[in-house]
Amino acid sequence: MNDKLPKYEWLIDISPKYLKKLGYFSTGKSFIKAILALYAYHQPKSFNDNSIVNIANNWLKRANSKNYHHFFPKAYLKKLGKDLSYINHILNITIVDDFLNKRVIKANPPSKYMVDFKNKNPNLDETMKTHLINDLNKFGVWNDDYDKFIEERAYAVSKELNKRMIKQKIKEGDSSAYIHQRENWKKEYELNGKKIYVFGHGKDPKYEFPNEKSIIYYLGEDLFLNRQCRYRRGSILRSPDIIIFSWKGKAYGTLCVDHIEPANEEDRLEYPNAKKVFVINSTEVFQNPVVLKNVGIENIRNAPRVSNEEFFKILEKAGKKEKYPKT
C-alpha cells in the first residue's frame, strides 16, 4: 500500500495466556477466524494416511461443521467434568476429514484413537505438525492430559501468529488489550452512529445477582474467563454497539459488542431461555455505580436507547473505570 504499513484500530494480544483466556470457539468472531485461517494455511493432513484435508470456505463458516474436530472429544471431556467453555476452545480444534470425525474418532480419548492412526500412518508425527501439534508426547496426547495439551498448543499457535504479525509501535499510554485504550474517554466513546442502550437485570430470581460485588466480578473476570465473552439473553429487541449494564436502577459498567449470534448448545445449558448471544470485545466496570434516575433515565424495562449526552453524564459520575480484558 504505497510502501506504507496499514494502520489498525484494534490492538491484539496473541500471547499464549491470552489465547487460553479468550479462545471460545465461535466462527463469528474475527479473532477465531484468524486462527482458523492459520490452521488452514498449514495445509492440515489426514491423521489416517497423511493426505491433504479438503477444505472449502463454506465448511469453515459453520461452527458445527463436521470438519471441525475437537481433538479431545467434547463427550469425553464432559465425562471428566470439564467446563463447557474450556472444552469448546479454538486450541482444541483441528481440521479433519468428515469421515474420520463421524466414523473413526467419535467420543474416544486421544490416547485410544491416535494409536489406531499411528499403526496406519507411518508419518503420523509429521502429519500432526500440520495441525500445530508438534510432539505427541510433549503435548500430553498419550496420557490424555487435556490441560497440558492446551498449554502446549497455545505456545505453538502463538509462535506461528507472531511470525505473521505486522508489528507496529504504539503510542505511550496505549495497551495491548483487545480494545484500543485511549487516555481521553470522551474520544474513546465518540463513536458516530453507534447505538447505546441500557439493559436491566434482576427479574428472574434464578439469575439475580446477590450483591454488587458479584456484578463487578461478572463484568470483569467472570465474563472473560468463564463465560468466554458470551453475554446470553432471551428475547433481544435491540442491536446495540454498547450496552450499559444496570441492576436495580444503577449502572455498573459497559459492554462493547462485537456481534450477535444465535445461542448454541452450551449457551442453553447455562441459560435455558437464551435465544441470542452478544459476543463481547471488552467491558468497563464503574468505580461508582450510577443511579440512572439522576441522569434522566427512568424507564429501563424496554432497554431504552441512550443519547451521547446521557452516556457522557453516566461516565462522568462513574469515576475511574476498570477495563477488561486486562493485559
C-alpha positions in Angstrom: 0.0 0.0 0.0 2.3 2.7 -1.3 5.1 1.3 0.8 3.3 2.1 4.0 2.2 -0.2 6.7 -1.6 -0.4 7.4 -2.9 1.3 10.5 -5.1 -0.8 12.8 -7.8 0.5 15.0 -7.6 -2.7 17.2 -4.7 -3.9 19.3 -4.4 -7.7 19.6 -2.7 -9.7 22.3 -1.6 -13.1 20.8 0.3 -14.3 23.9 -0.3 -18.0 25.0 -2.0 -16.6 28.1 -4.4 -14.5 26.1 -5.2 -17.3 23.6 -6.2 -19.6 26.5 -8.4 -16.9 28.1 -10.3 -15.8 25.1 -10.3 -18.8 22.8 -14.0 -19.8 23.0 -14.7 -21.4 19.6 -17.2 -19.3 17.5 -16.7 -18.9 13.8 -18.4 -15.5 14.1 -15.5 -14.0 15.9 -12.8 -12.3 13.8 -10.1 -13.4 16.3 -11.1 -17.1 15.9 -11.3 -16.7 12.1 -7.7 -15.6 12.1 -6.6 -18.7 14.0 -8.7 -20.9 11.7 -7.0 -19.3 8.7 -3.7 -20.1 10.3 -4.7 -23.8 10.7 -5.8 -23.9 7.0 -2.6 -22.2 5.9 -0.6 -25.2 7.2 -2.5 -27.5 4.9 -3.6 -29.9 7.6 -3.2 -33.6 6.6 -5.4 -36.6 7.4 -4.5 -38.4 10.6 -5.3 -41.6 8.7 -3.0 -41.5 5.7 -1.2 -38.1 5.6 -3.3 -36.9 2.6 -4.2 -33.2 2.5 -7.6 -32.5 4.0 -10.0 -30.9 1.5 -11.0 -27.5 2.9 -13.8 -25.4 1.4 -14.8 -22.0 2.6 -18.4 -23.0 3.2 -17.2 -25.6 5.7 -15.2 -23.0 7.7 -18.2 -20.6 8.1 -20.1 -23.1 10.3 -19.0 -23.9 13.8 -20.9 -27.2 13.7 -19.1 -28.4 10.5 -18.1 -32.0 10.7 -14.6 -30.9 9.6 -14.0 -29.2 12.9 -12.8 -31.8 15.2 -12.4 -31.4 19.0 -9.1 -33.2 19.4 -10.2 -34.1 22.9 -13.8 -35.0 22.1 -16.5 -33.0 23.8 -18.3 -36.1 25.1 -15.1 -37.4 26.7 -14.2 -34.1 28.4 -17.8 -33.7 29.7 -17.5 -37.0 31.5 -14.4 -35.7 33.2 -16.4 -32.7 34.4 -14.5 -30.1 32.3 -16.3 -26.7 31.9 -18.0 -26.4 28.5 -16.4 -23.1 27.7 -13.0 -24.8 28.2 -14.0 -27.8 26.1 -15.2 -25.8 23.1 -11.9 -23.9 22.7 -10.1 -23.0 19.5 -6.9 -24.6 20.9 -8.9 -27.9 21.0 -10.0 -27.6 17.3 -8.3 -29.4 14.4 -9.5 -29.6 10.8 -10.0 -33.2 9.7 -11.9 -35.3 7.2 -15.6 -35.6 7.7 -15.3 -39.4 7.6 -12.7 -39.6 10.4 -14.7 -37.3 12.6 -18.0 -39.2 12.4 -16.9 -42.8 11.9 -13.5 -43.3 13.5 -12.7 -40.8 16.2 -16.2 -40.3 17.7 -16.0 -39.8 21.5 -12.8 -41.8 22.1 -9.9 -40.2 24.1 -6.8 -39.3 22.0 -4.7 -42.0 23.6 -7.1 -44.6 22.1 -7.9 -43.3 18.6 -4.4 -42.0 18.0 -2.9 -45.5 18.5 -5.0 -46.7 15.5 -3.7 -43.8 13.4 -0.1 -44.5 14.5 -0.4 -48.1 13.3 -1.9 -46.9 9.9 0.2 -43.8 9.2 4.0 -44.2 9.4 4.3 -40.4 9.0 2.0 -39.5 11.9 4.5 -37.2 13.7 4.9 -35.1 10.5 1.1 -35.2 10.0 0.4 -33.8 13.4 2.8 -30.9 12.8 0.5 -29.7 10.1 -2.1 -29.3 12.9 0.4 -27.4 15.1 0.6 -30.4 17.4 4.4 -30.7 17.3 5.1 -33.5 19.7 2.5 -36.1 20.8 4.4 -36.9 24.0 5.1 -33.3 25.0 1.5 -32.3 24.2 0.2 -34.9 26.7 -1.7 -36.8 24.0 -0.7 -40.3 25.1 -1.6 -39.5 28.7 -4.9 -37.8 27.8 -3.7 -34.7 29.6 -6.0 -32.0 28.3 -4.5 -29.2 30.4 -1.0 -30.0 29.1 -2.4 -30.1 25.5 -4.0 -26.7 25.7 -0.9 -25.2 27.3 1.5 -26.6 24.6 -0.8 -25.8 21.7 -1.3 -22.2 23.0 2.5 -21.7 22.7 2.6 -23.3 19.3 -0.2 -21.2 17.9 1.1 -18.0 19.5 4.5 -18.6 17.9 3.0 -19.0 14.4 0.9 -16.0 14.8 3.9 -13.9 15.9 5.7 -15.0 12.7 2.9 -13.4 10.6 2.1 -10.4 12.7 3.0 -7.0 11.3 4.2 -5.3 14.4 4.0 -1.6 14.9 4.9 0.9 17.5 2.1 2.2 19.7 1.8 5.5 21.5 2.8 5.7 25.1 -0.2 5.0 27.3 -1.8 2.6 24.8 -2.3 -1.0 25.8 -2.1 -4.3 24.0 -5.5 -5.3 25.3 -8.2 -6.4 22.8 -9.8 -2.9 22.7 -7.6 0.1 21.9 -7.0 2.1 25.1 -7.1 5.9 24.9 -6.3 8.4 27.6 -9.3 10.6 26.8 -12.5 8.7 27.5 -14.7 11.1 25.5 -12.6 10.5 22.4 -12.8 6.8 23.1 -16.6 6.8 23.2 -17.1 9.5 20.4 -18.5 6.8 18.1 -20.5 8.3 15.2 -23.7 6.3 14.7 -23.0 3.8 17.4 -26.1 2.6 19.3 -26.1 2.7 23.1 -28.8 1.0 25.2 -29.4 0.4 28.9 -30.1 -3.2 29.8 -31.9 -4.0 33.1 -31.3 -7.1 35.2 -32.7 -8.9 38.2 -36.2 -10.0 37.1 -35.6 -13.7 37.3 -34.6 -14.8 40.9 -32.6 -17.7 39.4 -30.2 -15.3 37.7 -30.4 -12.3 40.0 -27.1 -11.1 41.5 -26.8 -11.5 45.2 -24.8 -8.3 45.7 -22.8 -5.5 44.0 -19.6 -7.4 44.4 -20.9 -10.3 42.3 -21.8 -7.9 39.5 -18.3 -6.4 39.4 -16.9 -10.0 39.2 -19.3 -10.9 36.4 -18.4 -7.9 34.3 -14.7 -8.4 34.8 -13.1 -11.8 35.3 -16.2 -14.0 35.1 -17.4 -12.8 31.7 -14.0 -13.3 30.0 -12.5 -16.3 31.9 -15.6 -18.4 32.4 -18.3 -17.3 30.0 -15.8 -16.7 27.2 -17.1 -13.2 26.1 -20.7 -14.5 25.7 -23.4 -12.4 27.2 -26.6 -14.5 27.0 -30.1 -13.1 26.7 -33.6 -14.3 26.0 -35.6 -12.2 23.5 -33.5 -9.4 22.0 -35.3 -6.3 20.9 -32.2 -4.2 20.4 -28.9 -4.4 18.4 -26.5 -2.3 20.5 -22.9 -1.4 19.9 -22.6 -0.5 23.6 -24.6 -2.0 26.5 -24.9 -0.1 29.7 -25.2 -2.9 32.3 -27.7 -2.0 35.0 -29.2 -3.6 38.1 -32.0 -2.3 40.3 -31.8 1.2 38.8 -28.0 1.6 38.9 -25.5 1.4 36.0 -22.4 -0.8 36.9 -20.5 -0.8 33.7 -20.5 -1.0 29.9 -20.1 -3.9 27.4 -18.7 -3.3 23.9 -20.5 -5.7 21.5 -18.6 -7.3 18.6 -21.6 -9.1 17.1 -24.8 -11.0 17.9 -25.2 -14.7 17.1 -27.7 -17.5 17.8 -27.3 -19.3 21.1 -25.6 -22.7 20.9 -26.0 -25.9 22.9 -23.5 -24.7 25.6 -25.3 -21.3 25.9 -28.7 -23.0 26.5 -27.2 -25.4 29.1 -26.2 -22.4 31.2 -29.1 -20.2 30.3 -32.1 -22.3 29.0 -34.0 -19.3 27.8 -31.1 -18.0 25.7 -32.1 -17.3 22.1 -29.3 -14.9 21.1 -25.8 -14.2 22.4 -23.9 -10.9 22.5 -20.2 -11.6 21.8 -18.3 -9.1 23.9 -15.0 -7.4 23.0 -14.4 -5.6 26.2 -16.1 -4.2 29.3 -15.6 -1.4 31.8 -16.6 -1.6 35.4 -17.5 1.7 37.1 -15.8 2.6 40.4 -19.0 4.4 41.4 -22.3 2.8 40.3 -24.5 5.5 38.8 -28.2 6.0 39.8 -29.8 6.2 36.4 -32.6 8.5 37.6 -30.0 11.1 38.4 -29.1 11.4 34.7 -32.7 11.4 33.5 -33.1 7.7 32.6 -36.0 6.1 34.5 -37.8 3.5 32.4 -35.3 0.8 31.6 -37.8 -2.1 31.2 -37.7 -1.8 27.4 -34.0 -1.2 27.1 -34.1 2.4 26.1 -31.6 4.0 23.7 -29.2 6.5 25.4 -28.0 9.7 23.8 -24.4 10.6 23.7 -25.1 13.4 26.2 -26.7 11.0 28.6 -23.9 8.5 28.2 -21.2 11.0 28.9 -23.1 12.1 32.1 -23.1 8.4 33.2 -19.3 8.1 32.5 -18.6 11.4 34.4 -20.4 10.1 37.5 -18.8 6.7 37.2 -15.3 7.9 38.2 -12.4 5.6 37.4 -13.3 2.8 35.1 -11.6 -0.6 35.2 -11.1 -2.2 31.8 -11.3 -5.9 30.9 -9.8 -8.0 29.5 -6.6 -6.9 31.2 -3.2 -7.3 29.6 
